[in-house]
Amino acid sequence: MNTETHPEITDEAIKTVLREVVKESPEKVYRAPAHMDSNGLGTCFYVHTHEDGTLATAGCVVGTLLHRLGVSLERLSPLEGLSATGVLRELGLDGDSPLADQLRRVQMSQDHGATWAKAYAATFGEQA
Protein backbone atom coordinates (compact mmCIF):
# COMPACT_ATOMS: atom_id res chain seq x y z
CA MET A 1 0.00 0.00 0.00
CA ASN A 2 1.27 3.45 -0.90
CA THR A 3 1.09 5.64 2.18
CA GLU A 4 1.74 8.89 0.34
CA THR A 5 -0.42 11.56 1.93
CA HIS A 6 -1.70 14.86 0.64
CA PRO A 7 -1.97 17.15 3.68
CA GLU A 8 -2.31 20.20 1.43
CA ILE A 9 -5.71 18.92 0.28
CA THR A 10 -8.12 20.58 2.67
CA ASP A 11 -11.91 20.36 2.82
CA GLU A 12 -12.10 23.93 1.55
CA ALA A 13 -9.82 23.13 -1.38
CA ILE A 14 -11.96 20.08 -2.25
CA LYS A 15 -15.16 22.15 -2.18
CA THR A 16 -13.66 24.97 -4.24
CA VAL A 17 -12.11 22.76 -6.89
CA LEU A 18 -15.17 20.53 -7.14
CA ARG A 19 -17.30 23.61 -7.88
CA GLU A 20 -14.76 24.67 -10.54
CA VAL A 21 -14.75 21.22 -12.17
CA VAL A 22 -18.55 21.10 -12.27
CA LYS A 23 -18.87 24.68 -13.57
CA GLU A 24 -16.47 23.88 -16.42
CA SER A 25 -18.50 20.83 -17.55
CA PRO A 26 -21.99 21.12 -16.04
CA GLU A 27 -23.70 19.05 -18.73
CA LYS A 28 -21.09 16.30 -18.79
CA VAL A 29 -22.50 12.80 -18.44
CA TYR A 30 -19.62 10.50 -17.57
CA ARG A 31 -18.73 7.80 -20.07
CA ALA A 32 -15.66 5.59 -19.94
CA PRO A 33 -13.73 5.21 -23.18
CA ALA A 34 -15.10 2.25 -25.16
CA HIS A 35 -11.81 0.34 -24.92
CA MET A 36 -11.98 0.49 -21.11
CA ASP A 37 -15.64 -0.49 -20.71
CA SER A 38 -15.08 -4.14 -21.59
CA ASN A 39 -18.01 -5.42 -19.54
CA GLY A 40 -20.50 -2.98 -21.07
CA LEU A 41 -21.69 -1.91 -17.62
CA GLY A 42 -20.57 1.70 -17.91
CA THR A 43 -17.92 1.30 -15.24
CA CYS A 44 -16.51 4.51 -13.83
CA PHE A 45 -12.76 5.10 -13.85
CA TYR A 46 -10.73 7.65 -11.93
CA VAL A 47 -8.12 7.54 -14.71
CA HIS A 48 -8.66 6.99 -18.41
CA THR A 49 -6.03 5.20 -20.46
CA HIS A 50 -5.10 5.09 -24.10
CA GLU A 51 -5.89 1.86 -25.95
CA ASP A 52 -2.32 0.66 -25.30
CA GLY A 53 -2.92 1.00 -21.54
CA THR A 54 -0.81 4.08 -20.96
CA LEU A 55 -2.34 6.72 -18.72
CA ALA A 56 -4.18 9.46 -20.60
CA THR A 57 -6.26 11.74 -18.40
CA ALA A 58 -8.40 11.95 -15.30
CA GLY A 59 -11.80 10.38 -15.84
CA CYS A 60 -14.78 10.68 -13.51
CA VAL A 61 -15.71 13.72 -11.46
CA VAL A 62 -13.80 12.56 -8.37
CA GLY A 63 -10.77 11.54 -10.44
CA THR A 64 -10.82 14.93 -12.15
CA LEU A 65 -11.16 16.69 -8.80
CA LEU A 66 -8.29 14.82 -7.17
CA HIS A 67 -6.01 15.17 -10.17
CA ARG A 68 -6.70 18.91 -10.24
CA LEU A 69 -5.73 18.98 -6.55
CA GLY A 70 -2.32 17.50 -7.41
CA VAL A 71 -2.83 13.74 -7.14
CA SER A 72 -0.98 12.16 -10.04
CA LEU A 73 -2.61 9.79 -12.51
CA GLU A 74 0.02 7.24 -11.48
CA ARG A 75 -1.19 7.46 -7.87
CA LEU A 76 -4.89 7.34 -8.78
CA SER A 77 -4.71 4.48 -11.26
CA PRO A 78 -4.09 1.66 -8.75
CA LEU A 79 -7.08 2.87 -6.73
CA GLU A 80 -9.61 1.90 -9.41
CA GLY A 81 -12.46 -0.06 -7.91
CA LEU A 82 -12.40 1.77 -4.58
CA SER A 83 -15.24 4.06 -3.59
CA ALA A 84 -14.57 7.79 -3.36
CA THR A 85 -14.27 7.44 0.41
CA GLY A 86 -11.83 4.55 -0.01
CA VAL A 87 -9.69 6.62 -2.36
CA LEU A 88 -9.60 9.46 0.15
CA ARG A 89 -8.46 7.05 2.87
CA GLU A 90 -5.73 5.65 0.61
CA LEU A 91 -4.53 9.20 0.01
CA GLY A 92 -4.24 9.82 3.74
CA LEU A 93 -7.35 12.00 3.87
CA ASP A 94 -10.42 11.62 6.06
CA GLY A 95 -12.62 9.10 4.29
CA ASP A 96 -15.18 9.18 7.09
CA SER A 97 -15.95 12.90 7.08
CA PRO A 98 -19.27 14.41 5.99
CA LEU A 99 -17.48 15.87 2.94
CA ALA A 100 -16.14 12.43 1.98
CA ASP A 101 -19.70 11.10 2.11
CA GLN A 102 -20.84 13.99 -0.10
CA LEU A 103 -18.13 13.13 -2.65
CA ARG A 104 -19.31 9.51 -2.58
CA ARG A 105 -22.86 10.68 -3.30
CA VAL A 106 -21.77 12.96 -6.16
CA GLN A 107 -19.83 10.02 -7.60
CA MET A 108 -22.82 7.68 -7.30
CA SER A 109 -25.15 10.18 -8.98
CA GLN A 110 -22.65 10.58 -11.79
CA ASP A 111 -22.33 6.81 -12.09
CA HIS A 112 -26.10 6.56 -12.50
CA GLY A 113 -26.13 8.99 -15.44
CA ALA A 114 -26.66 12.39 -13.83
CA THR A 115 -24.84 15.35 -15.35
CA TRP A 116 -22.07 16.68 -13.18
CA ALA A 117 -24.20 19.74 -12.36
CA LYS A 118 -27.19 17.63 -11.32
CA ALA A 119 -25.01 15.26 -9.27
CA TYR A 120 -23.49 18.25 -7.49
CA ALA A 121 -26.82 20.01 -6.91
CA ALA A 122 -28.52 16.84 -5.63
CA THR A 123 -25.75 16.35 -3.09
CA PHE A 124 -24.96 19.90 -2.01
CA GLY A 125 -28.40 21.46 -2.50
CA GLU A 126 -26.94 24.31 -4.56
CA GLN A 127 -25.68 25.03 -8.04
CA ALA A 128 -21.92 24.91 -8.54
N, C-alpha and C positions, 0 to 999 in steps of 0.2 A: 504494500500500500504506500502510495506517495503521500507524505505528510506535509507537503508544501502548503503553507497557509497564506492567506491574503488579508492581513490585518487592515490594509488600507481600504478595503471594501466595507463601507459602513452602511447601515440601514438607509441613511439619507442619500448616499450615493446610489444605492440600488433603486430607490424610489425615483430619483431624478433621472437616471439613465433609462429606466424602464419607460417613463413618460416620453422621453426623447425617441426611443426606439419605436414606440407605438405611434407617436405623432408622425414619424417619417414614413410609416407604412400602415396607416390605419385600416385599409381595406384588404390587407394581406390575409389570405387564407393559406395556412401552412401546407405545403406538399413536399414530400421527400423527392429527390431526384429518382427517376424511374429505375435506374440501375441499382439503387440502394433499397428500394421497396420490393424485395424479392418475394415476400409472402403475400403481397397485394393487400395488406391490411392497413396501409397508410401509416406505417410506423413513423414516429417522430424521432429525429436525430438532433443532438446538440451540435454536431459537426457534419457537414456534407463533404463528401469525397468526390474526386474525379473518378471516371470509370476504371482507371488503373489502381484505385485505392489510395492514391495520395490525397492528403488533406487539401480541401479547397476553400471552404468558408464556413462561418458559423451558420447554423440551420434554424432551429426553432426559436421562439421568442426568448426563452430562458438562455439558450446557447448564445444568441445574439447579445443579450444583456450582459452575460458574464464575459464574453469575449471583449465587448466594448469596455468593460471594467478592467481589462488587462489580463484575463485568464487566457492562456495560449490555447490554440486548437490542439496542440500536442497534449496538453494537460486535460482538456475536456474529452477528447476522443475515447480514452479508456473508461470513461464514466457512462458511456451509452448504456441504457437499460435501467439506470437508477432514476428514481423520482427526482424532482427538483429539490426536495428537502434532502434527499440522499446526496446529491451533488454538492449542496452547500456544506453538508457535514464533511464530505471528503476534501473540501477546500479549506477546512478549518474554520468554517463559519457556523453560526447558530442555525442548525436545521430544525430546531424545535420552536423557534420564535413565531409570533403572529405573522410577521412579514414573510417568513419562509412558507407558512401555510398559504398565504395569499399568492405567492409565486407558484405554488403547487396548483392552486385553483385556476390561475391564469393559464398555466400550462395545460391543464385538463380541458378547459374550455377551448383552447386552441386545437388540442388534439381531437376534439369532437366537431371541428369544422367552423368554429366561430372566427370572425375576423379578429385581428389583434386588438382593434378598438373595442369591439364588443366583449372580448374576453377580459380586457382591462376594466371596462365600465361595469361589467357584471360582478367583478371581484372587489373593486375599489369604490363603486358607487358614484363615480365621477368620470368625466371625459379626460383623456390624457392631454 
